[in-house]
Amino acid sequence: MFEIYGTISRRRRFALGVLGAGAFLLCWQLTSVLGLTSPRLLPPPLQVGSALIDLLAHGFADDVMVSIYRIALSFLVATAIAYPLGLLIGTLAAVSAFFSPVVSAFRYLPAPAFVPLLLMWFGPGDEQKIALLFLGVIWFLITIIADHVRSVPRELVESARTLGANTPLVFLRIIAPASLPRVWDGLRQMLAVSWTYLVIAEIVAATDGIGAMMMRAQRFVRVDDVMAGILTIGVLGVIFDLLFRFAGNILFPYERFERERN
């Protein structure tokens, strides 16, 4: 189990995961029980869980659905633009030379810096929040997709050329399918980044969403509600990650078999 690059069974992996989460919650609870922290500033997990249940009973589920809608729409739009662009940048030198300076420059700009501009352009509505979430991931998505496309073995392309495949066919039947499993993993990782921008997107002139609820709770020093919002984002992130993993296993079963063989 402790061998370098070793493997463990799914049952043992699940048990260790539950044990790790339980240890974290126990340490958190003990900090309050032992008086190491103030329950008002750092509520114990049981109090946070109770606050979450109370929030759900008073309409918090609507805020959660609004946040999921914003994340899903912005990420779908970003993926629809980033995938074909990353595919071209990763394969065509001229396209890479044309777009790389712009993509590289925007990748280092913090998305929250665009909040004043987005407010002036789109106002305080959903468009501004979706645009911020879009800007938070689009440039990284393009780079990650292009890098995975570049990693496709050249032998596959050369073999297709030898058999008479033209450029569109090479794109559709060789490069895209060969890179898609890695690209899918990249999308899963960037979706986690999108969730980290959610609160920033929803704290400015927002009336609904998880971030808006957390800002309302902050005004009244309801730390347990704020932490319930943080917990909700964490749980939703894990659920989306598991859904991505499950879909990846369905779409690319040969990848799982290859990992198990290795």
Disulfide bonds with the S-S distance in Angstrom:
none
